[in-house]
Amino acid sequence: MIFSDGLSTIVQRAMQTTILHPAFLEKATRKLPLPVLLSISLIGIVLLLIFSGVAVYQSQTKIYEQRKWVTYTYQILLQNKTLLNLLQDAETGQRGFIITGNLDYLAPYTNAIKQVEPVINSLQQLTINNEIQQKRILILRSLIKEKLSELGETIKLRRQGNFAAATTLVANNSGKIFMDRIRSVISSMDQEEHTLLNMRIHTLEVETIAANHKIILLATSAIVLLILTAGFSLWLLNKKQQYEIERNKATELLARSEEQLHLLVEGITDSAILMLDPTGHILTWNSGATRIKGYSQEEIIGKHFSIFYTKEDLDNGKPASELAIATAEGHYQEEGWRVRKDGSLFWTNVSITALWDKDNKLKGFSKIARDLTERKRFEESLLKANLELEERTAQLKVANTDLESFSYSVSHDLRAPLRAINGFVSILLEDFQDKLEPVAREHLDVISRNAIKMGQLIDDLLAFSRTTRHELTHSKINMEELMGAVFNEQKELCPGRVLELHMKSVPDGFGDRSMIAQVITNLVSNAIKFTRHQTTAEIELGGHVQDHECIYYVKDNGLGFDMRFVDKLFKPFQKLHRPKDFEGTGIGLALVQRIIHKHGGKVWAEGKLDVGTTVYFTLPTQGGFNEWS
């Protein structure tokens, strides 16, 4: 009816024009019968549709081709970026392996080697129609081959234990030259593709606009011809018969729609979809509702939907409240517990929508529910795990605090008996020296030396404990100036020693100046101590910036150590040399590690017996500083 009335209105307006005026139609039908005119109009519509369809198809084909070229361009840009990333990963793996000797660092290099060739082949295939890009890829393939050969040569040298040769080969910048040339070629390829991309996107936009114009023209022409045809039809047929035909068509369409809707709803098994009357009684029931709630359609139709609610919700009047909210606001949604037929509970997301007719009268409600029980249980288990983790973290913090307090108290309490021991030993040596046997004096000297050593241990233990409680004061540090000042201070404590300082370029750091000074003091004093057997002690201080952090090092030509025992180097009270050969308590490097970790950095060492030791530590750049305890 609505379609027919609207069409009649359009036709009536169209018939007011000259070509559709009744007088004109009557004149036309004198020469040609009306059925012939109607057939001609229909043929015209069909031809117009065919012509327009061909035109639209051609436009869509052009659009598809342009989209394909745009996609190729994006793929080439992506492959270029992937290729550059693979080479950078290979360099990273190479440098990590050369520095550490750890084969695990070669994983990025090995992965890159496997993927580089397929990526280059993909680029060659994608640019097969571009002669310029094909030439660049040939150059790129040659450069990459040379670059990978250079990386492989340094890795081979490092595998053979020739660290110096490997680092020398890296330092000659041949790898950087290759990478710069590779980046230049890839940059040229990217520029070429960006130029093509702009051209192709512009062409795509032009073709799309043209296609839209053709579609609009098609729609307009079809509408005009449909109006003409409808005018002939309405003039030829009786309005009453036309209404009946339209009504029958609408009825049939409605029946089909209802059938399709029913099949659609029944096909949804992961959601319960049902209809309620205005009072909340169930009118329809799908298979998803049976699966979730357990009731068959025969059991549930006509029952009130409150049957799904818990006793507590029923006592609180929740079902009626939900319908009232849906009626007032048009929609109601929540998550909560509901009851299945067997009495078990399930967590669901419920959506209730009020349905109104054209006279604004409430016809009922649609209700959709999904079973989210598994998600709810997972969330509850996750919450429980988080609470347990927080509780354990709190317990760990308390334990750490108690341990620090205990260590601090014990260290202080041990000072008093040590002072007494030293005092009485001094009295015995001074007042009773003539009466003591040589063996007794020797024993007293041993007691005095061990008491002094115990005092040093206590001092180191206190310093180690203070690093945990110390609040960091962040500031920019002139590391070159600080390293030089620390070296000069330590040099004055070693008169008669020949100490040479080799100061390399050192970037500024960021952290707590007093604590970083303690780190450098410990490392420089260690370097001086373990070079005492050298005629000339050579100590090198330097650093550089890499990956948003500053890497510093202290290097000496002293006794060195066996890398098999490097894990013991930074543990408290662990010493790799005999106490009688080198004094110390074994706290210094452990203190260095704790301070650097408190700054969010890392510490590691490399050494070789009778060659020397290099200790590295890192500090974040100012923008990347992140304190952690």
C-alpha positions in Angstrom: 0.0 0.0 0.0 2.7 2.4 1.0 4.8 1.6 -2.1 1.7 2.0 -4.4 0.6 5.3 -2.9 4.2 6.7 -3.2 4.4 5.5 -6.8 1.0 7.0 -7.6 2.2 10.4 -6.3 5.4 10.3 -8.4 3.4 9.3 -11.5 0.8 12.0 -11.0 3.6 14.6 -10.8 5.3 13.2 -13.8 2.0 13.2 -15.8 1.8 16.9 -15.4 4.7 17.3 -17.7 4.1 17.4 -21.5 5.4 14.0 -22.4 3.2 12.2 -19.9 0.1 14.4 -20.2 -3.0 12.2 -21.0 -3.6 14.1 -24.2 -0.1 13.3 -25.4 -0.6 9.6 -24.5 -3.9 9.4 -26.4 -2.2 10.9 -29.5 0.7 8.4 -29.2 -1.7 5.4 -28.9 -3.5 6.3 -32.1 -0.3 5.4 -34.1 1.0 2.6 -31.9 -1.0 0.3 -29.6 -0.3 0.9 -25.9 1.2 -2.6 -25.3 3.7 -1.9 -28.1 4.7 1.4 -26.4 5.0 -0.4 -23.1 7.2 -3.0 -24.6 9.4 -0.3 -26.2 9.8 1.4 -22.8 10.8 -1.9 -21.2 13.3 -2.7 -23.9 14.7 0.8 -23.4 15.1 0.2 -19.7 16.9 -3.1 -20.3 19.2 -1.6 -22.8 20.0 1.4 -20.5 20.7 -1.0 -17.6 23.0 -3.1 -19.8 24.8 -0.1 -21.2 25.2 1.5 -17.7 26.2 -1.9 -16.2 28.9 -2.3 -18.8 30.1 1.3 -18.1 30.1 0.7 -14.3 31.9 -2.6 -14.8 34.6 -1.0 -16.8 35.0 1.8 -14.2 35.2 -0.8 -11.4 37.8 -2.8 -13.4 39.9 0.4 -13.7 39.5 1.1 -10.0 40.4 -2.5 -9.1 43.6 -2.2 -11.3 44.6 1.1 -9.6 43.9 -0.4 -6.1 46.1 -3.3 -7.1 49.0 -1.0 -8.1 48.5 1.0 -4.9 48.7 -2.3 -2.9 51.9 -3.3 -4.8 53.4 0.1 -3.9 52.7 -0.4 -0.2 54.0 -3.9 -0.3 57.3 -2.6 -1.9 57.6 0.1 0.8 57.0 -2.5 3.5 59.5 -5.0 2.1 62.1 -2.2 1.9 61.5 -1.4 5.6 61.7 -5.1 6.4 64.9 -5.6 4.5 66.5 -2.6 6.4 65.3 -3.9 9.7 66.8 -7.4 9.0 70.2 -5.9 8.2 70.1 -3.8 11.4 69.1 -7.0 13.3 72.1 -8.8 11.7 74.4 -6.0 12.7 73.0 -6.0 16.3 73.5 -9.8 16.6 77.1 -9.5 15.2 78.1 -6.7 17.6 76.5 -8.5 20.6 78.4 -11.7 19.7 81.7 -9.9 19.2 81.4 -8.0 22.5 80.2 -11.0 24.6 81.2 -14.1 22.7 77.8 -15.5 23.6 76.3 -17.5 20.7 72.8 -16.5 21.8 73.5 -13.0 20.4 73.7 -14.6 16.9 70.0 -15.4 16.8 69.0 -12.1 15.1 71.9 -12.5 12.6 71.0 -16.0 11.7 67.3 -15.1 11.4 68.2 -12.2 9.1 70.4 -14.3 6.9 67.5 -16.7 6.3 65.0 -13.9 5.4 67.0 -11.4 3.4 67.1 -13.4 0.1 63.3 -14.1 0.1 62.6 -10.4 0.8 64.9 -9.3 -2.1 63.2 -11.9 -4.4 59.8 -10.5 -3.4 60.9 -7.0 -4.2 62.2 -8.1 -7.6 58.9 -9.8 -8.4 56.8 -6.8 -7.2 58.8 -4.4 -9.4 59.1 -6.6 -12.4 57.4 -3.9 -14.6 59.7 -1.1 -13.4 63.0 -1.2 -15.1 64.6 1.5 -12.9 63.7 -0.3 -9.7 64.9 -3.6 -11.1 68.4 -2.1 -11.7 68.4 -0.7 -8.2 67.5 -4.1 -6.8 70.5 -5.6 -8.6 72.7 -3.0 -7.0 71.0 -3.6 -3.6 71.5 -7.4 -3.9 75.3 -6.9 -4.5 75.7 -4.4 -1.6 73.8 -6.7 0.8 75.9 -9.7 -0.3 79.0 -7.6 0.5 77.5 -6.4 3.8 76.6 -10.0 4.9 80.1 -11.2 3.9 81.7 -8.5 6.1 79.4 -9.5 9.0 80.2 -13.2 8.5 84.0 -12.5 8.4 83.9 -10.7 11.8 81.8 -13.4 13.4 84.2 -16.1 12.0 87.1 -14.2 13.6 85.3 -14.0 16.9 84.4 -17.7 16.8 88.1 -18.4 16.3 88.8 -16.4 19.5 90.5 -13.5 17.6 88.6 -10.7 19.4 91.1 -8.0 18.4 91.0 -8.8 14.7 87.2 -8.9 14.8 86.9 -5.5 16.6 89.5 -4.1 14.2 87.5 -5.2 11.2 84.4 -3.7 12.7 86.2 -0.4 13.5 87.4 0.2 10.0 83.8 1.4 9.1 83.5 -0.8 6.0 80.2 -2.1 7.5 78.9 1.4 8.0 79.9 2.3 4.4 77.9 -0.7 3.1 74.9 0.2 5.3 75.0 3.9 4.1 75.0 2.8 0.5 72.2 0.2 1.2 70.1 2.9 2.9 70.8 5.3 -0.1 69.5 2.7 -2.6 66.5 1.8 -0.5 65.8 5.6 0.0 65.8 6.0 -3.8 63.5 3.1 -4.2 61.1 4.5 -1.6 61.1 7.9 -3.3 60.3 6.3 -6.6 57.4 4.3 -5.0 56.1 7.3 -3.1 56.0 9.2 -6.5 54.1 6.3 -8.1 51.9 6.0 -5.1 50.8 9.7 -5.3 50.1 9.2 -9.1 48.1 6.0 -8.5 46.1 7.4 -5.6 45.2 10.4 -7.8 44.2 8.1 -10.6 42.2 6.0 -8.2 40.3 9.0 -6.9 39.5 10.2 -10.5 38.3 6.8 -11.5 36.2 6.5 -8.3 34.5 9.9 -8.9 33.8 8.9 -12.5 32.3 5.6 -11.4 30.1 7.4 -8.9 28.9 9.8 -11.6 28.1 6.9 -13.8 26.1 5.2 -11.0 24.2 8.4 -10.3 23.4 8.7 -14.0 22.3 5.1 -14.1 20.1 5.5 -11.1 18.6 8.8 -12.4 17.9 7.3 -15.9 16.4 4.2 -14.4 14.1 6.2 -12.2 12.9 8.3 -15.1 12.2 5.3 -17.2 10.5 3.5 -14.3 8.3 6.6 -13.9 7.4 6.5 -17.5 6.7 2.8 -17.4 4.7 3.2 -14.2 2.7 5.9 -15.9 1.9 3.7 -18.8 1.0 0.8 -16.5 -1.2 2.9 -14.2 -3.0 4.4 -17.2 -3.5 0.9 -18.7 -4.6 -1.0 -15.6 -7.2 -0.3 -13.1 -6.0 1.2 -9.8 -7.9 -1.4 -7.8 -6.2 -4.3 -9.6 -2.8 -2.6 -9.1 -3.5 -2.3 -5.4 -4.3 -6.0 -5.2 -1.2 -7.0 -7.0 1.0 -4.8 -4.8 -0.8 -6.1 -1.7 -0.2 -9.7 -2.7 3.5 -9.0 -3.4 3.9 -7.3 0.0 2.2 -10.2 1.7 4.5 -12.7 0.0 7.6 -10.6 0.8 6.6 -10.3 4.4 6.1 -14.1 4.6 9.5 -14.6 3.1 11.1 -12.1 5.5 9.5 -13.8 8.5 10.7 -17.2 7.4 14.3 -15.9 6.8 14.2 -14.1 10.1 13.1 -17.3 11.8 15.9 -19.3 10.2 18.4 -16.6 11.1 17.4 -16.5 14.8 17.3 -20.3 15.0 20.8 -20.5 13.5 22.3 -18.4 16.3 23.4 -20.9 19.0 25.7 -18.8 21.1 23.0 -16.3 22.1 19.6 -16.7 23.7 17.1 -14.7 21.6 13.5 -14.5 22.7 10.4 -12.2 22.5 8.4 -11.2 25.6 4.8 -9.8 25.7 4.3 -6.5 27.6 3.9 -8.4 30.9 7.2 -10.3 30.5 5.8 -13.7 29.3 7.8 -15.6 26.7 6.5 -15.6 23.2 9.4 -17.0 21.1 12.4 -19.2 21.9 15.5 -20.1 19.8 18.0 -23.0 19.9 20.6 -20.8 21.5 18.2 -20.2 24.4 17.8 -23.9 24.8 21.5 -24.5 24.8 22.2 -21.8 27.4 19.2 -22.0 29.7 18.3 -25.7 29.3 14.6 -25.4 28.6 13.0 -26.7 25.4 10.6 -24.5 23.5 7.6 -26.6 24.6 8.5 -26.2 28.3 9.1 -22.4 28.3 6.7 -20.7 25.9 4.1 -18.8 28.0 6.2 -18.8 31.2 7.3 -15.6 32.8 10.9 -14.6 32.1 11.5 -14.2 35.9 12.0 -18.0 36.0 15.7 -17.3 35.1 16.5 -15.1 38.1 18.0 -16.0 41.4 15.9 -15.9 44.6 17.7 -12.8 45.8 16.9 -10.9 42.5 13.3 -12.1 42.7 13.0 -10.8 46.3 14.3 -7.4 45.1 11.9 -7.2 42.2 14.7 -7.1 39.6 12.7 -8.6 36.6 9.9 -6.0 36.9 12.5 -3.2 37.4 14.4 -4.2 34.2 11.2 -4.1 32.1 10.3 -0.7 33.6 13.7 0.7 32.7 13.5 -0.7 29.2 10.0 0.8 28.8 11.1 4.2 30.1 14.5 4.4 28.3 13.9 2.1 25.4 16.8 -0.2 26.3 18.2 -2.0 29.4 21.6 -3.8 29.6 23.6 -5.5 32.4 25.7 -8.4 33.4 24.7 -10.7 36.2 24.0 -14.2 37.5 21.0 -16.2 36.1 19.6 -19.7 36.8 19.5 -22.6 34.4 16.8 -25.3 34.3 19.0 -27.6 36.4 19.5 -24.9 39.1 23.1 -24.1 38.2 24.1 -20.5 37.9 25.7 -18.8 34.8 27.0 -15.3 34.2 25.3 -13.5 31.3 25.2 -10.3 29.4 21.5 -9.3 29.1 20.0 -6.8 26.6 16.3 -5.9 26.7 14.7 -3.6 24.1 11.2 -2.3 24.2 9.2 -2.7 21.0 6.5 -0.1 19.9 4.0 -0.1 17.1 3.3 2.9 14.8 0.8 4.2 17.3 3.4 4.3 20.0 1.8 1.4 21.8 4.1 -1.1 23.7 3.9 -4.5 21.9 6.5 -6.3 24.0 10.3 -6.7 24.4 13.1 -8.4 22.7 15.7 -10.1 25.0 19.2 -11.2 24.0 21.5 -13.0 26.5 25.0 -14.5 26.1 26.7 -17.0 28.4 29.9 -15.3 29.8 30.5 -17.8 32.6 33.9 -18.8 31.4 35.0 -15.2 31.0 33.7 -14.4 34.5 35.6 -17.3 36.1 38.7 -16.3 34.3 38.4 -12.7 35.6 37.8 -13.9 39.1 40.8 -16.2 39.0 42.9 -13.4 37.6 41.7 -11.0 40.3 42.6 -13.6 42.9 46.0 -14.1 41.4 46.6 -10.4 41.4 45.6 -10.1 45.1 47.9 -13.0 46.0 50.7 -11.3 44.1 50.2 -8.0 45.8 50.2 -9.8 49.2 53.4 -11.6 48.4 55.0 -8.4 47.1 54.1 -6.7 50.4 55.5 -9.6 52.4 58.7 -9.4 50.3 59.0 -5.7 50.9 58.6 -6.2 54.7 61.2 -9.0 54.6 63.7 -6.8 52.7 63.1 -4.0 55.1 63.7 -6.3 58.2 66.8 -7.7 56.6 68.2 -4.3 55.9 67.5 -3.1 59.4 69.0 -6.3 60.8 72.2 -5.9 58.7 72.5 -2.2 59.7 72.0 -3.0 63.4 74.4 -5.9 63.5 77.1 -3.9 61.7 76.8 -1.1 64.3 76.7 -3.4 67.2 79.9 -5.2 66.1 81.9 -2.0 66.2 81.9 -1.8 70.0 83.6 -5.2 70.7 86.0 -4.5 67.8 87.1 -1.2 69.4 87.5 -3.0 72.7 89.7 -5.7 71.1 91.9 -3.2 69.3 92.2 -1.1 72.5 93.3 -4.0 74.7 95.7 -5.3 72.1 97.3 -1.8 71.9 97.6 -1.7 75.7 99.2 -5.1 75.8 101.7 -4.2 73.0 102.6 -0.9 74.6 102.6 -1.5 78.4 103.7 -5.2 78.5 105.9 -5.4 75.4 109.0 -6.3 77.5 107.2 -9.0 79.3 105.6 -10.6 76.2 107.2 -13.5 74.4 107.8 -13.0 70.6 105.1 -15.6 69.9 102.6 -13.7 72.1 103.4 -10.4 70.3 102.9 -12.2 67.0 99.5 -13.5 68.1 98.5 -10.1 69.2 99.5 -8.6 65.8 97.3 -11.3 64.1 94.4 -10.3 66.4 94.9 -6.6 65.6 95.1 -7.2 61.9 92.0 -9.4 61.9 90.1 -6.8 64.0 91.0 -4.1 61.5 89.9 -6.4 58.7 86.6 -7.0 60.5 86.2 -3.2 60.8 86.7 -2.9 57.1 84.1 -5.6 56.5 81.6 -3.8 58.7 82.3 -0.5 56.9 81.7 -2.2 53.5 78.6 -3.9 54.8 77.2 -0.6 56.1 77.9 1.0 52.7 76.3 -1.9 50.9 73.2 -1.6 53.2 73.0 2.2 52.7 72.6 1.9 48.9 69.2 0.4 49.4 67.9 3.2 51.7 69.6 6.0 49.9 67.2 8.3 48.0 68.6 9.1 44.6 69.1 12.8 43.6 69.0 13.0 39.9 71.1 15.4 38.0 73.3 15.7 34.9 76.8 14.5 35.5 80.0 15.5 33.7 81.4 12.0 33.6 84.7 12.9 32.0 85.4 15.5 34.8 84.3 13.0 37.5 86.4 10.1 36.2 89.5 12.3 36.0 89.0 13.7 39.5 88.5 10.2 41.0 91.6 8.9 39.2 93.7 11.8 40.6 92.5 11.1 44.1 93.3 7.4 43.9 96.7 8.2 42.3 97.7 10.4 45.3 97.1 7.3 47.6 99.7 5.3 45.7 103.0 7.3 45.9 105.8 5.6 44.0 103.4 3.9 41.5 103.6 4.7 37.8 100.0 5.1 36.7 99.0 6.2 33.2 95.5 7.4 32.5 94.1 7.0 28.9 90.9 9.1 28.9 88.6 8.5 25.9 85.6 10.4 24.8 83.0 10.2 27.6 79.4 11.4 27.3 77.6 13.1 30.1 75.5 10.9 32.4 72.3 11.3 34.5 71.9 10.1 38.0 73.0 10.6 41.7 76.5 12.2 41.5 77.7 10.9 44.9 76.7 7.3 44.2 78.1 7.3 40.7 81.3 8.8 42.2 81.4 5.8 44.6 81.0 3.4 41.5 84.0 5.0 39.7 86.1 5.1 42.9 85.5 1.4 43.5 86.3 0.5 39.8 89.4 2.7 39.6 90.8 1.6 43.0 90.3 -2.1 41.8 92.2 -1.3 38.6 95.1 0.3 40.5 95.2 -2.6 43.0 95.3 -5.4 40.4 98.0 -3.7 38.3 100.5 -3.4 41.2 102.8 -6.0 39.6 103.0 -4.0 36.4 105.9 -1.7 35.9 103.5 0.8 34.4 99.8 0.5 35.2 97.7 1.6 32.2 94.1 2.5 33.0 91.6 3.5 30.3 88.3 5.3 31.0 85.7 5.9 28.3 82.1 5.6 27.1 79.6 6.1 24.4 75.8 6.4 23.8 73.9 3.4 22.4 70.2 2.7 22.2 69.0 5.4 24.6 71.6 4.6 27.3 75.2 5.6 28.1 77.8 2.8 28.3 80.9 3.5 30.4 84.0 1.3 31.1 87.1 1.1 33.2 89.9 -0.9 31.6 93.3 -2.0 33.1 96.3 -4.1 32.1 96.5 -5.9 35.4 96.1 -9.5 36.6 92.7 -10.1 34.9 90.5 -13.2 35.7 89.2 -16.4 34.2 85.8 -15.7 32.5 84.6 -19.1 33.8 84.2 -17.4 37.2 82.6 -14.2 36.0 79.3 -15.0 37.7 81.1 -14.7 41.1 82.6 -11.4 40.4 79.7 -9.2 41.6 78.5 -11.3 44.5 79.2 -10.0 48.0 82.3 -11.4 49.8 83.3 -13.4 46.6 87.0 -13.0 45.6 88.7 -14.5 42.6 92.2 -14.0 44.1 93.9 -15.1 47.3 93.4 -12.7 50.2 97.2 -12.7 51.0 97.9 -11.5 47.5 95.4 -8.7 47.3 93.7 -7.0 50.2 89.9 -6.3 50.2 86.6 -7.5 51.5 84.8 -8.5 48.3 82.1 -5.9 48.7 83.3 -3.3 46.2 81.9 -4.8 42.9 78.7 -5.9 44.7 78.2 -2.3 45.8 78.9 -1.1 42.2 76.2 -3.5 40.9 73.6 -2.5 43.5 74.1 1.2 42.8 73.9 0.8 39.0 70.8 -1.4 39.3 69.2 1.2 41.5 69.8 3.6 38.6 68.2 1.2 36.2 71.4 0.3 34.5 73.5 -2.9 33.9 77.0 -4.0 35.0 79.2 -6.7 33.4 82.9 -7.5 33.1 85.3 -9.0 30.6 88.8 -10.3 31.4 91.7 -12.5 30.6 94.3 -13.8 32.9 97.6 -11.8 32.8 96.1 -9.5 30.2 93.7 -7.3 32.1 90.0 -6.5 33.0 87.3 -4.3 31.6 84.3 -3.5 33.7 81.3 -1.9 31.9 78.3 -0.2 33.4 75.3 1.7 31.8 73.3 4.7 32.8 70.0 5.8 31.1 70.0 9.0 29.1 68.1 11.8 30.8 64.9 11.1 28.8 65.0 7.4 29.5 65.8 7.5 33.2 63.6 5.1 35.3 64.5 4.5 38.9 63.9 1.1 40.3 65.0 -0.5 43.6 
